[in-house]
Amino acid sequence: MSSPLQISDARLEPIAKKVLARERLGAEDGLTLFQSHDLLAIGWLANYVREQRHGNICYFNVNRHINPTNVCVAHCKLCAFGRSPNDPGAYTFSLEEAFARGAEGVAEGATEFHIVGGLHPDLSFDYYLDLIRGLKQRFPHVHLKAFTMVEVHYYARITKSSIRDTLVKMKEAGVDSLPGGGAEIFHPRVRKLICDHKVSGQMWLQIARTAHELGLHSNATMLFGHVETLEERVDHLLLLRETQDKTHGFVAFIPLEFHPANTALSHIPKPTGIDALKTIAVSRLLLDNFDHIKAYWIMLTPRIAQIALGFGANDLDGTVVEEKIYHDAGATTPEHLTRGELEVLIRAAGRVPVERDTLYNRVDRSKLPPIAPGRPTGSTEFIPASSLTL
């Protein structure tokens, strides 16, 4: 082949020809990629696709996570975040507490609130609608990315409403888009083992399709590195691709590395960095109709996320602040990186940082409210998680 690509696994030769010819890969191609040990060739191909789409740019945003409650009826085996109402560490924010966190985020320059939480047995749907209305009234310029497909399904069930009507009410209250969590692995065998109280994979996809029909974009995720097979990973990715062909409503795909600590699956080894990089690369190659692949530094660690920028990823997510879900599952990364720290990480990886909003429009800071004096958005010093106020 007339390219710098060096392939040591002959099974990758026909796949490489397809990629360079911009031909769509199939299920067998995806499985071969996952089974191959030629990580550098897979990474080269994924980086080729990434640079064809985005050149040398790496996106990030300034966002704030707001997790209104960790009380949850689901009790999924994969989760270390959820609590029963009377468990130690169980919490639920009052609306004013949530608004205060929003104010802190705005003072730090946030253009997005990422809002997800547990399935609380005693909170009404009105609580969540009031939360969204209050945040939108107070911070109209901030994009509200709120509530996973799992949460939408729960709200529809407790209100005895349709999925469509539930999404319409969310949109009317001020929800701008949906995050991609709760997808895990779509295959029913896996869901029965790790999250049997959650919606089915097919229902997750149906809710996403309905949201997209209503003009609500969303992200999509895949939780990898637990009990799933490689075939089930490929199946998950192709179901997302099939849905995207129909709706064009997914903004970005985020492969999420499973953190087993403090979960009912703590006996499972944590995925390796090699598995993480390969999964990101294969995702870039299979999801040819997704514009953006994120390397979520919270789960990967900043160092692996940097490397992932050469394995197909073109986004590091954001500043985050006060991330709870994966830190409860043993993540040792900081809970916050500043805007400056993210830019340093991206430049050190040989990429050009570009601040974006949730829908990948470039952010013009001159048109946003000023950042509060003393806020650390431009710092280049890492902030240890232990120093953050939770």
Steps between C-alpha positions, in 0.01 A plus 500: 500500500632848413464648848700519826273231643687187608279195566625197691160324507407394148131488595505880514608543135148486346364718782770761439411507129136564590591778743728677253231466231240639743291184481275401790628223727280209602455286809776255403739790444419637843557165668830454319615842617417419861671159477816629337808577708635745241403802709722747315350416161147529641594831660655626176180425309282666764726803506485520121120520516517747788737733315299477179204636699660737750859563403712576806218647710398363838180632654418558866236692691457674834222311670364423843354169614192521719385166647176593683475174698675168543189329637399235248258210481695315230789351705697407189799273556719726292433808714675637809309829492143400587376480861182396675325794672631421849851391403803690632604750235155524342419856397246707308557863412236755572428714196689788659804277555492398134463863391798593718713241322382644172608846613842365590527346155406825327755687710760253369395566141281194437303491178338164584338331798514120479212379718446133587409319820334205665143376456366637828185321624355808669581789268229602258558585137412858595819521708708437189295738285532770767874434513531555125272805497691657787839444340379631162344810657814579699758409233329528160827486306602162647415185303309248712604146408272307731368153580600171345262275306471292819381803696257600224347153509468518880329840487256369240423199718439692825277752320326236287586706193641410161869541426417768244286703742770473767766627261273783383455617860875483557564704186236757594660536843837579342689177430720563197644152440544162668818329622579149382522307827317181589570331167757265659492202257176455310501120483232351732739235635729768635225726632351211695834454676602859570190723491189284492278776643587748226322546170582254226751589235222525242305739723811715551531528123128573458517783753802642317311483170200677651719772651671555165162525326409777743819692423684395816849384411677253725828327554550124500720281719625146542623364835773249420727268691267295724304189397437581134654309210677667211209398277264684735714813480481491122125440511460804729699725267312387191162557667609857575617541141169369368308746720724788390433412137130557569504805731837676470434610858806371685758772555788297644589147607673437831655159576486467881756282673344286776624573852425193714604632843216532753254324270350150513741416217814598690656158427530592131840642399500859381544539123856564387621811325550292187136389507388859548706628207388216275135557590527870419672421170249231396216735592643766270528249216155344536301815582553665164186714543603648836693824478663487842664239722582603857788384715336557839799590714310443827488125431810453286740721699639812332807312373305227319260764370796685347614185322143439382523821300723299265263202499188660355372729775456870424354622831603482867155598640519788746601648831223290665528614867360286783463175307351239732389194303839364391688619806262299715610205286865556581618752242820663627508786251435858614136602512580822319743620237509868419472645153873572507587148610299349217674726249839394636405131472384544142807696389731248667333231288585697187146623435344845475243571775166648398236588758152393386146509627289185537411488130859567386467865413821687581469708816563872478582604858448867414126431461460320834454636852837575661664233713504584870836634625715234659333208324765251380394462137837610367723321749745237383547343843320170561248510781494178705159352562559520875509878485156537345196589709234231451 
